[in-house]
Amino acid sequence: FVHRKVHGDGRDRSAFLVEGTSVTYEVEWDDRKGKYACSSCTGFKTGGGGGDQWGGGGWGGGGGDQWG
């Protein structure tokens, strides 16, 4: 799992990853949560072009539901 907040300045709500596309990522330890978290990731697309059943580009793709 990678949250789109690691893309750019973290405010692009249209950012998404396409399933099956190769990405490069880095992780860092989150002392507050006690687990590793993704700190950067390449391969994001923008513009909401994913077109899944939730209306956007994957999880939180701007579909107007509880995730986006």
Secondary structure, DSSP 8 states (H G I E B T S, - for coil): ---GGGSTTS--TT-B--TT----EEEEEETTTTEEEEEEE---B-SSTT--TTSSSSTTSS-SSTT-
